[in-house]
Amino acid sequence: MLAVFVGLGLAALTAQPALAAAGCTPTLRTMPAGDAASDAAGRGQMFESIEVPGITDVQLSTNSGVLADIDQDGRTDVLLIQSGGSVTKPEGKLRLLLNRGCFRFDEHPVDIQGAGFTAAQLGTQTQIANMADFNKDGRLDILLTRSRGPYDAPSIGNSLLVSDGAFDRFREVGARMGIANDQGYNRATAIGDLDGDGWLDFAVGADNIGNTRRYGIPRHGLFLYRPAASGRFEDGRFEDMSTKGLAPDFPGEFVCNARKDRAGPDILFRDLDGDGDLDVVQSYHVDMNGSRATDLCASGEYRTGVWVWKNTLKETGVFGFEKAVDNGLAEEGRAIFEPAKQLYRTEKAAMSLPYMFTADVDNDGRLDVLGTGPTDASWTVKTDPTAARFWRNLGDFKFQEGLPASGLSALNWTYRQWAAFWGTDLPEKTQFDQMACKFNQLQVSICSKMTIGDYQFYHADALMEDFDNDGDVDILVADRREADGMWGLLRNVLFLGDGRGGFKPVATQISGIDRNSIAMETGDLNDDGLLDVVLLNSPFNSYPPNLPMVPPLPADRRLNSVYWNTGAHGGKANHWLRLRFEGVDHAALIGAQVELSRGDKLLGSRQLHTAQSYKSGGELAAHFGLGKARRGDVRVRLGTGEVKVFKNLAADAVYILDLKSGVARAQSSPGS
């Protein structure tokens, strides 16, 4: 075991070689025929679609997934929340797949006690999982959301499954701790210690897609943990602060009033100003699928935009939030329906994009922000027609719109423009989009004139990571579109970064990504220092089967995909570091700033969070590409203000950094 104490000679750690098993060559997967698969045919792409039994061959819709070292053997495991049964009442299922090396996974049983459900039968309307150590026992717990579902057959609401003496044994404590929010259309969660008391808090975003009796209401939650005198986690409770003025204008109670209610399925805790405490960000959109323009409880007149709440704890010593205005990121807009024209007019313009992502894309130590979302006129209401926005973080809680300068304007391309980029032809029309326009009876005068070429990506997810290990953050963007005539053509798109905040889309012949998806997550699944990608599919979320005369969905659309990062096009020749952490609990670790430097030059930074994207979660770890550099210094700043520095770490190794003692050690081979 090798270790270094910073300040005692600054000795260099000698790296072990990459940990991948020798001769690990996975089996390539035969993808459904189409232009995308044709473009990615053969070998030599950055990513290759591979067969991974248990993940790529199971005919279940995947609502969410988490990639993390769940059994603590050093390898990245996969937890999936999947569903079968009817579309309107899907039965949830939790599946844990343990990584045995070289893309081999074994399904492992999970025991859940104290609940009216099991891993095999999670109950209806099970949605999104997020994992963190709430009870401070050193193992990952599962925060699980459920939407209410039909008003006359509701689900039980959100659950918190805390580990019970083993990584695969859990006890349900959510209901008695007050987190159910059982009327909400609950979606993604954000986890972190907001008030600095050493315990994890969380928030849940809630959506409204036009039918509150069928799905639930947009009742968002902001839950602070209140510990008991015993100090035992399960003896405490969560207090919902969403209606108590802690965060001004936070959308708590649902009142069927378009000037007060807001819908947003995602929510983020991020340290946007670098002061060590977690701020709150949520974007809001209008999704009127299945509703009518005059429905007060599902109104197209909802306010949209970005709400940002600055945490005042570090500046004032008093915990609370200030609602930000005029900081370049925050904005509010609204549309007004005109019955005579059967159209919406703009009262005030603002984006209407439900998904937000963050990363330091220009290596200046500050989190930049990307927003994406759908723009289909048949079921969305827009005062700003954009499908994507991007903001550069200027520091001091100020942001600057940067989409054109970043090269990410391609995220606003229509399918006609993407078809030209891919060198293919589009169908003249798709039955699905025309039926959606007629069925929803929303803005028919607009959408009835559109063909598929006029539509934009149905944006849903983005991964912001360094996929080629050149030291620059790249972006993989998901298009969740499901439409007849488009299967085999649709694909997610990789944008390679230049380290200065600029990006370029790469051809499928280079990326190898020949499939699209609703969600994604990344992790080094074969321990070779290159980040692989799992695409998660839940097609009925994007292709409602209740529309008349819509062609049936191909069975393979429910299959997930795994993309092996081969290291082609430069990645294999570059160096890397992967950092894991111990010595502090997750309340201190979430939101920590991890910086990599060489000498006085900052090479990049990562902020640690359990969920980087909408329907997926990851490990509290940091991956850095080093390019041609062979060593680097790592600085970790916790939310408490404590700083640890680890000098002269040699490349091409996984290190475990003890943030209590300041000791670093190279990880031994996984599973040993």
NORLINSUL-V983352 format. One record per backbone hydrogen bond with DSSP energy under -0.5 kcal/mol. NH is the residue of the N-H (numbers start at 1). CO is the residue of the C=O. E is the energy in kcal/mol with one decimal. If there is no record, write none. Layout:
# NORLINSUL-V983352
nh->[NH,NH]
co->[CO,CO]
e->[E,E]
This chain:
# NORLINSUL-V983352
nh->[4,6,6,8,10,13,15,20,24,25,26,29,31,36,38,39,40,41,46,47,48,50,51,52,55,56,59,60,61,62,63,63,64,65,66,67,68,68,70,77,77,78,79,80,81,82,82,83,84,86,90,91,92,92,93,94,95,95,96,97,97,98,98,100,101,103,104,105,106,108,111,113,118,122,123,125,126,127,130,132,134,141,142,143,143,144,144,145,147,148,149,151,153,155,158,159,161,162,162,164,164,166,169,170,171,172,173,174,177,178,178,179,184,185,186,186,187,188,190,192,194,201,202,203,204,205,206,207,214,215,216,217,219,220,220,221,223,224,224,226,227,231,235,236,236,237,238,239,240,241,241,244,246,248,250,252,255,260,261,263,264,268,270,270,272,279,279,280,281,282,284,285,287,288,288,291,295,296,298,302,303,303,304,305,306,307,309,310,310,312,316,317,317,318,321,322,324,331,333,334,335,336,338,339,341,342,343,345,347,347,348,355,357,359,361,363,368,369,370,371,372,373,379,380,381,383,389,391,392,394,394,395,398,399,400,402,403,406,407,407,408,410,411,412,413,415,416,418,419,420,421,422,423,424,434,435,436,437,438,439,440,441,442,446,447,448,449,450,454,455,455,457,459,459,460,461,463,465,465,467,474,475,476,477,477,478,480,480,486,487,489,490,492,493,495,496,496,498,501,503,504,506,510,511,512,514,518,519,521,523,525,527,532,532,533,534,535,536,541,542,543,547,550,557,558,559,560,561,562,563,564,564,566,566,567,571,572,573,574,574,575,577,578,579,580,582,588,589,590,591,592,593,594,594,595,595,596,597,598,601,602,603,603,604,606,608,613,617,618,621,622,624,626,627,627,629,632,633,634,635,636,637,638,638,639,641,644,646,647,649,650,651,652,653,655,655,656,657,657,658,658,659,659,662,664,665,667,671,672]
co->[664,4,662,5,5,648,13,527,21,23,24,49,29,488,34,35,36,38,510,511,564,562,27,50,52,52,57,58,83,537,61,81,81,615,79,617,66,77,68,68,75,97,66,95,64,80,93,61,91,89,87,84,90,123,82,119,80,93,108,78,95,96,106,104,104,525,101,103,98,96,168,170,121,92,92,90,123,145,143,141,132,132,161,130,141,142,159,128,125,184,215,213,150,148,180,144,142,160,171,166,169,169,166,111,162,113,160,160,173,174,175,174,181,217,146,184,205,265,203,201,192,192,223,190,221,188,264,185,211,211,212,183,217,218,251,204,202,222,239,237,225,228,232,232,233,226,177,224,238,222,239,241,241,246,247,250,253,257,257,285,206,281,268,279,270,270,277,309,268,307,305,263,208,286,379,288,292,294,295,299,258,261,333,284,331,282,280,308,322,320,312,312,313,312,246,310,308,306,304,348,302,345,343,337,338,338,338,336,334,345,334,372,370,368,359,360,359,391,357,389,355,387,376,376,286,350,371,369,400,392,398,398,395,327,392,390,390,402,403,404,403,407,408,409,410,455,453,414,415,416,417,418,419,419,430,431,432,433,434,435,436,437,437,443,443,444,446,447,451,451,452,413,373,457,478,478,476,463,474,465,465,495,463,475,493,461,458,478,483,483,486,486,515,477,475,494,504,502,361,406,496,494,507,507,508,512,536,536,534,532,523,524,523,530,563,521,561,519,538,539,539,544,547,554,555,556,55,535,50,533,48,562,46,564,46,568,567,570,570,571,627,624,653,622,655,657,585,585,586,608,589,637,592,606,593,635,604,633,601,598,600,596,601,596,594,592,616,65,610,619,579,577,575,469,575,626,649,597,646,595,644,593,636,642,588,638,636,634,645,632,13,630,576,576,578,653,665,580,655,656,663,582,657,658,4,656,654,73,669]
e->[-0.7,-0.7,-0.9,-2.2,-0.6,-1.0,-0.6,-0.9,-1.4,-1.3,-0.5,-2.6,-0.7,-2.5,-2.2,-2.4,-1.6,-1.1,-3.1,-1.8,-1.9,-2.4,-3.0,-0.5,-2.5,-2.3,-0.5,-1.9,-1.9,-3.0,-0.7,-2.5,-1.4,-1.4,-2.6,-2.3,-0.6,-1.4,-1.6,-2.5,-0.7,-2.5,-2.7,-2.8,-2.6,-0.6,-2.9,-2.4,-1.6,-0.6,-0.5,-1.7,-0.6,-2.2,-2.4,-3.4,-2.6,-0.5,-0.6,-3.2,-0.5,-0.6,-2.8,-3.5,-0.5,-0.6,-1.2,-0.5,-2.3,-3.1,-2.6,-2.9,-1.8,-2.3,-0.6,-1.0,-0.7,-3.3,-1.9,-1.1,-1.2,-2.5,-2.7,-3.3,-0.5,-0.6,-2.9,-2.3,-1.9,-1.5,-2.2,-2.7,-1.5,-2.1,-2.5,-3.0,-3.1,-0.8,-2.4,-0.6,-2.8,-0.5,-1.2,-2.9,-2.3,-2.6,-2.6,-0.8,-1.2,-0.5,-1.1,-1.9,-1.9,-2.8,-0.6,-1.5,-2.7,-2.3,-2.1,-2.2,-1.2,-2.6,-2.4,-2.1,-2.3,-2.7,-0.7,-2.1,-0.8,-2.0,-0.6,-2.5,-2.3,-0.8,-1.2,-2.0,-2.7,-0.6,-2.6,-3.7,-0.6,-1.5,-1.3,-0.5,-2.0,-1.9,-2.7,-3.1,-0.5,-3.6,-0.8,-1.4,-0.7,-0.6,-1.9,-1.7,-0.5,-2.0,-3.2,-0.5,-2.5,-2.8,-0.5,-2.1,-1.4,-2.6,-0.5,-2.3,-2.4,-2.2,-2.5,-2.3,-0.6,-0.5,-2.9,-2.3,-1.9,-0.7,-1.2,-1.1,-0.7,-0.7,-2.1,-1.6,-1.8,-2.9,-3.0,-0.5,-3.0,-2.5,-2.6,-0.6,-2.0,-0.6,-1.2,-2.2,-3.3,-1.9,-2.5,-2.6,-0.5,-2.8,-3.2,-0.6,-0.8,-1.6,-1.3,-3.0,-2.3,-0.6,-1.9,-2.0,-2.7,-1.7,-1.3,-0.5,-2.7,-2.2,-3.0,-2.9,-2.3,-1.5,-1.4,-1.8,-1.1,-0.6,-2.4,-2.9,-3.0,-0.7,-2.5,-0.8,-1.3,-2.6,-2.2,-3.5,-0.6,-1.5,-0.8,-0.9,-1.1,-0.7,-2.1,-2.2,-1.9,-2.7,-1.7,-2.3,-2.9,-1.6,-1.9,-2.7,-1.3,-2.5,-1.4,-2.5,-2.6,-1.7,-1.8,-3.0,-2.2,-1.1,-0.5,-1.6,-2.3,-2.3,-1.0,-1.4,-2.1,-0.5,-1.1,-0.7,-0.6,-1.5,-1.3,-0.6,-2.4,-0.7,-1.1,-1.0,-3.4,-2.8,-2.5,-0.6,-3.0,-2.7,-2.7,-0.5,-2.0,-0.7,-2.4,-1.8,-2.4,-2.0,-3.4,-0.5,-2.3,-1.9,-1.0,-2.7,-1.5,-2.4,-1.6,-2.6,-2.5,-0.9,-1.4,-1.7,-1.8,-1.8,-1.3,-0.5,-2.1,-0.5,-2.1,-3.0,-3.0,-2.7,-1.8,-1.8,-1.2,-1.0,-1.0,-1.8,-1.5,-1.6,-0.7,-2.0,-0.6,-3.4,-2.8,-0.6,-2.6,-0.9,-0.7,-0.8,-3.0,-0.6,-0.7,-0.9,-2.9,-2.5,-1.9,-3.1,-3.1,-2.2,-0.9,-1.7,-2.5,-3.4,-2.3,-2.4,-0.6,-3.2,-0.5,-3.0,-2.7,-2.6,-2.3,-1.7,-0.5,-2.9,-0.6,-1.4,-2.7,-2.1,-0.8,-2.2,-3.2,-2.1,-2.2,-2.9,-3.3,-2.2,-0.8,-1.9,-1.6,-3.2,-2.8,-2.5,-3.1,-2.7,-0.6,-2.8,-1.0,-1.9,-2.4,-3.3,-0.5,-2.7,-0.8,-2.8,-3.3,-0.7,-2.8,-0.5,-3.0,-3.1,-0.6,-0.6,-3.3,-3.2,-0.8,-2.1,-0.9,-1.8,-3.2,-3.0,-1.9]
